[in-house]
Amino acid sequence: MLVCGAACRGPIDSFAPVTPQGRAISDLFIATLVLSALVFLLVVGVLAYVLVRFRERPNDAEPRQIHGNTRLEIGWTIAPVLLLVVLFFMTIQTQRAVEAEAPGALRVRVIGHQWWWEYQYPDLGLITANELHLPVGRPLRLELEGADVIHSYWVPQLGWKKDTIPGKTNDIWVQFDQAGVYDGACTEYCGAQHAWMRVRLVAEPADQFDAWAEQQRRPSPTPANDTLRRGQAVFLQNTCVNCHAVAGTLANARVGPDLSHFGSRTTIGSGVLENTPENLRRWLAEVQRVKPGALMPNYNTLPDDDMRALVDYLEGLK
């Protein structure tokens, strides 16, 4: 039985976005909710008053029929129109705040695959998967694309979501004001493992982000002992190299996630398991039980020594 593990980190709050753009959307929603509540209370209040004040009593005669009240009808027509005009301009102002382009923003290509996320940083020359690292306080441009079917990228504290569509790029202009680890998910049904296409976004201070980016640009570490050398050989001599890349080796395929620094990630399989040696061994041996339909075969026929060496090698890719 699968458990959520590190992919779930407690309740999420869409009303507490950590971006200016998200707060603009949240403020518009709350303002609309308050105005709607006031209209509702007004209508219910007038209705209750009319029901009580003008209710029929025993022995009452037929009431005098009234054709209408022109002033009242004009009033209840103009009032909603004015309210809609106010909401219209508030919405336009919010759209301008959310879609405002920021010169010099850090570009990140967010590519949705079945069922994992690829992140490319063209300005920094690095590629990673499933965990998006971003600097706090810097304008960002997330370029959303789909590699196969339509996905939808949603992190509640971001403030809103957008689809990743094959052949089209949707931009999210954003800036994070608060460091933290924020979890989300794909919210457009995209196949059997849609529920396990999780998102993990790490917003960190600029110096920590720069250190992370520098680490990600480095080639994978050279195996330091016989076990790690054996693990690398197992990786390179099996079908792993048909799908995955590891910087500094002959593996450079781009079908599956880039594994150059796999050991530094917190989850396996886009959030389906915590990244531990025990879970990695399970993933490699029975991926089709852990995440049925994933485009990866089971490696349960590997000898125990080869499996142990492969796990140690992958976990050592920091």
Secondary structure as a PSIPRED ss2 file (coil, helix, strand):
# PSIPRED VFORMAT (PSIPRED V4.0)

   1 M C   1.000  0.000  0.000
   2 L C   1.000  0.000  0.000
   3 V C   1.000  0.000  0.000
   4 C C   1.000  0.000  0.000
   5 G H   0.000  1.000  0.000
   6 A H   0.000  1.000  0.000
   7 A H   0.000  1.000  0.000
   8 C C   1.000  0.000  0.000
   9 R C   1.000  0.000  0.000
  10 G C   1.000  0.000  0.000
  11 P C   1.000  0.000  0.000
  12 I C   1.000  0.000  0.000
  13 D C   1.000  0.000  0.000
  14 S C   1.000  0.000  0.000
  15 F C   1.000  0.000  0.000
  16 A C   1.000  0.000  0.000
  17 P C   1.000  0.000  0.000
  18 V C   1.000  0.000  0.000
  19 T C   1.000  0.000  0.000
  20 P H   0.000  1.000  0.000
  21 Q H   0.000  1.000  0.000
  22 G H   0.000  1.000  0.000
  23 R H   0.000  1.000  0.000
  24 A H   0.000  1.000  0.000
  25 I H   0.000  1.000  0.000
  26 S H   0.000  1.000  0.000
  27 D H   0.000  1.000  0.000
  28 L H   0.000  1.000  0.000
  29 F H   0.000  1.000  0.000
  30 I H   0.000  1.000  0.000
  31 A H   0.000  1.000  0.000
  32 T H   0.000  1.000  0.000
  33 L H   0.000  1.000  0.000
  34 V H   0.000  1.000  0.000
  35 L H   0.000  1.000  0.000
  36 S H   0.000  1.000  0.000
  37 A H   0.000  1.000  0.000
  38 L H   0.000  1.000  0.000
  39 V H   0.000  1.000  0.000
  40 F H   0.000  1.000  0.000
  41 L H   0.000  1.000  0.000
  42 L H   0.000  1.000  0.000
  43 V H   0.000  1.000  0.000
  44 V H   0.000  1.000  0.000
  45 G H   0.000  1.000  0.000
  46 V H   0.000  1.000  0.000
  47 L H   0.000  1.000  0.000
  48 A H   0.000  1.000  0.000
  49 Y H   0.000  1.000  0.000
  50 V H   0.000  1.000  0.000
  51 L H   0.000  1.000  0.000
  52 V H   0.000  1.000  0.000
  53 R H   0.000  1.000  0.000
  54 F C   1.000  0.000  0.000
  55 R C   1.000  0.000  0.000
  56 E C   1.000  0.000  0.000
  57 R C   1.000  0.000  0.000
  58 P C   1.000  0.000  0.000
  59 N C   1.000  0.000  0.000
  60 D C   1.000  0.000  0.000
  61 A C   1.000  0.000  0.000
  62 E C   1.000  0.000  0.000
  63 P C   1.000  0.000  0.000
  64 R C   1.000  0.000  0.000
  65 Q C   1.000  0.000  0.000
  66 I C   1.000  0.000  0.000
  67 H C   1.000  0.000  0.000
  68 G C   1.000  0.000  0.000
  69 N C   1.000  0.000  0.000
  70 T H   0.000  1.000  0.000
  71 R H   0.000  1.000  0.000
  72 L H   0.000  1.000  0.000
  73 E H   0.000  1.000  0.000
  74 I H   0.000  1.000  0.000
  75 G H   0.000  1.000  0.000
  76 W H   0.000  1.000  0.000
  77 T H   0.000  1.000  0.000
  78 I H   0.000  1.000  0.000
  79 A H   0.000  1.000  0.000
  80 P H   0.000  1.000  0.000
  81 V H   0.000  1.000  0.000
  82 L H   0.000  1.000  0.000
  83 L H   0.000  1.000  0.000
  84 L H   0.000  1.000  0.000
  85 V H   0.000  1.000  0.000
  86 V H   0.000  1.000  0.000
  87 L H   0.000  1.000  0.000
  88 F H   0.000  1.000  0.000
  89 F H   0.000  1.000  0.000
  90 M H   0.000  1.000  0.000
  91 T H   0.000  1.000  0.000
  92 I H   0.000  1.000  0.000
  93 Q H   0.000  1.000  0.000
  94 T H   0.000  1.000  0.000
  95 Q H   0.000  1.000  0.000
  96 R H   0.000  1.000  0.000
  97 A H   0.000  1.000  0.000
  98 V H   0.000  1.000  0.000
  99 E H   0.000  1.000  0.000
 100 A C   1.000  0.000  0.000
 101 E C   1.000  0.000  0.000
 102 A C   1.000  0.000  0.000
 103 P C   1.000  0.000  0.000
 104 G C   1.000  0.000  0.000
 105 A C   1.000  0.000  0.000
 106 L E   0.000  0.000  1.000
 107 R E   0.000  0.000  1.000
 108 V E   0.000  0.000  1.000
 109 R E   0.000  0.000  1.000
 110 V E   0.000  0.000  1.000
 111 I E   0.000  0.000  1.000
 112 G E   0.000  0.000  1.000
 113 H E   0.000  0.000  1.000
 114 Q C   1.000  0.000  0.000
 115 W C   1.000  0.000  0.000
 116 W E   0.000  0.000  1.000
 117 W E   0.000  0.000  1.000
 118 E E   0.000  0.000  1.000
 119 Y E   0.000  0.000  1.000
 120 Q E   0.000  0.000  1.000
 121 Y E   0.000  0.000  1.000
 122 P C   1.000  0.000  0.000
 123 D C   1.000  0.000  0.000
 124 L C   1.000  0.000  0.000
 125 G C   1.000  0.000  0.000
 126 L E   0.000  0.000  1.000
 127 I E   0.000  0.000  1.000
 128 T E   0.000  0.000  1.000
 129 A E   0.000  0.000  1.000
 130 N C   1.000  0.000  0.000
 131 E E   0.000  0.000  1.000
 132 L E   0.000  0.000  1.000
 133 H E   0.000  0.000  1.000
 134 L E   0.000  0.000  1.000
 135 P E   0.000  0.000  1.000
 136 V C   1.000  0.000  0.000
 137 G C   1.000  0.000  0.000
 138 R C   1.000  0.000  0.000
 139 P C   1.000  0.000  0.000
 140 L E   0.000  0.000  1.000
 141 R E   0.000  0.000  1.000
 142 L E   0.000  0.000  1.000
 143 E E   0.000  0.000  1.000
 144 L E   0.000  0.000  1.000
 145 E E   0.000  0.000  1.000
 146 G E   0.000  0.000  1.000
 147 A C   1.000  0.000  0.000
 148 D C   1.000  0.000  0.000
 149 V C   1.000  0.000  0.000
 150 I C   1.000  0.000  0.000
 151 H E   0.000  0.000  1.000
 152 S E   0.000  0.000  1.000
 153 Y E   0.000  0.000  1.000
 154 W E   0.000  0.000  1.000
 155 V C   1.000  0.000  0.000
 156 P H   0.000  1.000  0.000
 157 Q H   0.000  1.000  0.000
 158 L H   0.000  1.000  0.000
 159 G C   1.000  0.000  0.000
 160 W C   1.000  0.000  0.000
 161 K E   0.000  0.000  1.000
 162 K E   0.000  0.000  1.000
 163 D E   0.000  0.000  1.000
 164 T E   0.000  0.000  1.000
 165 I C   1.000  0.000  0.000
 166 P E   0.000  0.000  1.000
 167 G C   1.000  0.000  0.000
 168 K C   1.000  0.000  0.000
 169 T C   1.000  0.000  0.000
 170 N E   0.000  0.000  1.000
 171 D E   0.000  0.000  1.000
 172 I E   0.000  0.000  1.000
 173 W E   0.000  0.000  1.000
 174 V E   0.000  0.000  1.000
 175 Q C   1.000  0.000  0.000
 176 F C   1.000  0.000  0.000
 177 D C   1.000  0.000  0.000
 178 Q C   1.000  0.000  0.000
 179 A C   1.000  0.000  0.000
 180 G E   0.000  0.000  1.000
 181 V E   0.000  0.000  1.000
 182 Y E   0.000  0.000  1.000
 183 D E   0.000  0.000  1.000
 184 G E   0.000  0.000  1.000
 185 A E   0.000  0.000  1.000
 186 C E   0.000  0.000  1.000
 187 T C   1.000  0.000  0.000
 188 E C   1.000  0.000  0.000
 189 Y C   1.000  0.000  0.000
 190 C C   1.000  0.000  0.000
 191 G C   1.000  0.000  0.000
 192 A C   1.000  0.000  0.000
 193 Q C   1.000  0.000  0.000
 194 H H   0.000  1.000  0.000
 195 A H   0.000  1.000  0.000
 196 W H   0.000  1.000  0.000
 197 M C   1.000  0.000  0.000
 198 R E   0.000  0.000  1.000
 199 V E   0.000  0.000  1.000
 200 R E   0.000  0.000  1.000
 201 L E   0.000  0.000  1.000
 202 V E   0.000  0.000  1.000
 203 A E   0.000  0.000  1.000
 204 E E   0.000  0.000  1.000
 205 P C   1.000  0.000  0.000
 206 A H   0.000  1.000  0.000
 207 D H   0.000  1.000  0.000
 208 Q H   0.000  1.000  0.000
 209 F H   0.000  1.000  0.000
 210 D H   0.000  1.000  0.000
 211 A H   0.000  1.000  0.000
 212 W H   0.000  1.000  0.000
 213 A H   0.000  1.000  0.000
 214 E H   0.000  1.000  0.000
 215 Q H   0.000  1.000  0.000
 216 Q H   0.000  1.000  0.000
 217 R H   0.000  1.000  0.000
 218 R C   1.000  0.000  0.000
 219 P C   1.000  0.000  0.000
 220 S C   1.000  0.000  0.000
 221 P C   1.000  0.000  0.000
 222 T C   1.000  0.000  0.000
 223 P C   1.000  0.000  0.000
 224 A C   1.000  0.000  0.000
 225 N C   1.000  0.000  0.000
 226 D H   0.000  1.000  0.000
 227 T H   0.000  1.000  0.000
 228 L H   0.000  1.000  0.000
 229 R H   0.000  1.000  0.000
 230 R H   0.000  1.000  0.000
 231 G H   0.000  1.000  0.000
 232 Q H   0.000  1.000  0.000
 233 A H   0.000  1.000  0.000
 234 V H   0.000  1.000  0.000
 235 F H   0.000  1.000  0.000
 236 L H   0.000  1.000  0.000
 237 Q H   0.000  1.000  0.000
 238 N C   1.000  0.000  0.000
 239 T H   0.000  1.000  0.000
 240 C H   0.000  1.000  0.000
 241 V H   0.000  1.000  0.000
 242 N H   0.000  1.000  0.000
 243 C C   1.000  0.000  0.000
 244 H C   1.000  0.000  0.000
 245 A E   0.000  0.000  1.000
 246 V C   1.000  0.000  0.000
 247 A C   1.000  0.000  0.000
 248 G C   1.000  0.000  0.000
 249 T C   1.000  0.000  0.000
 250 L C   1.000  0.000  0.000
 251 A C   1.000  0.000  0.000
 252 N E   0.000  0.000  1.000
 253 A C   1.000  0.000  0.000
 254 R C   1.000  0.000  0.000
 255 V C   1.000  0.000  0.000
 256 G C   1.000  0.000  0.000
 257 P C   1.000  0.000  0.000
 258 D C   1.000  0.000  0.000
 259 L C   1.000  0.000  0.000
 260 S C   1.000  0.000  0.000
 261 H C   1.000  0.000  0.000
 262 F H   0.000  1.000  0.000
 263 G H   0.000  1.000  0.000
 264 S H   0.000  1.000  0.000
 265 R C   1.000  0.000  0.000
 266 T C   1.000  0.000  0.000
 267 T E   0.000  0.000  1.000
 268 I E   0.000  0.000  1.000
 269 G C   1.000  0.000  0.000
 270 S C   1.000  0.000  0.000
 271 G C   1.000  0.000  0.000
 272 V C   1.000  0.000  0.000
 273 L E   0.000  0.000  1.000
 274 E E   0.000  0.000  1.000
 275 N C   1.000  0.000  0.000
 276 T C   1.000  0.000  0.000
 277 P H   0.000  1.000  0.000
 278 E H   0.000  1.000  0.000
 279 N H   0.000  1.000  0.000
 280 L H   0.000  1.000  0.000
 281 R H   0.000  1.000  0.000
 282 R H   0.000  1.000  0.000
 283 W H   0.000  1.000  0.000
 284 L H   0.000  1.000  0.000
 285 A H   0.000  1.000  0.000
 286 E H   0.000  1.000  0.000
 287 V H   0.000  1.000  0.000
 288 Q H   0.000  1.000  0.000
 289 R H   0.000  1.000  0.000
 290 V H   0.000  1.000  0.000
 291 K C   1.000  0.000  0.000
 292 P C   1.000  0.000  0.000
 293 G C   1.000  0.000  0.000
 294 A C   1.000  0.000  0.000
 295 L C   1.000  0.000  0.000
 296 M C   1.000  0.000  0.000
 297 P C   1.000  0.000  0.000
 298 N C   1.000  0.000  0.000
 299 Y C   1.000  0.000  0.000
 300 N C   1.000  0.000  0.000
 301 T C   1.000  0.000  0.000
 302 L C   1.000  0.000  0.000
 303 P C   1.000  0.000  0.000
 304 D H   0.000  1.000  0.000
 305 D H   0.000  1.000  0.000
 306 D H   0.000  1.000  0.000
 307 M H   0.000  1.000  0.000
 308 R H   0.000  1.000  0.000
 309 A H   0.000  1.000  0.000
 310 L H   0.000  1.000  0.000
 311 V H   0.000  1.000  0.000
 312 D H   0.000  1.000  0.000
 313 Y H   0.000  1.000  0.000
 314 L H   0.000  1.000  0.000
 315 E H   0.000  1.000  0.000
 316 G C   1.000  0.000  0.000
 317 L C   1.000  0.000  0.000
 318 K C   1.000  0.000  0.000
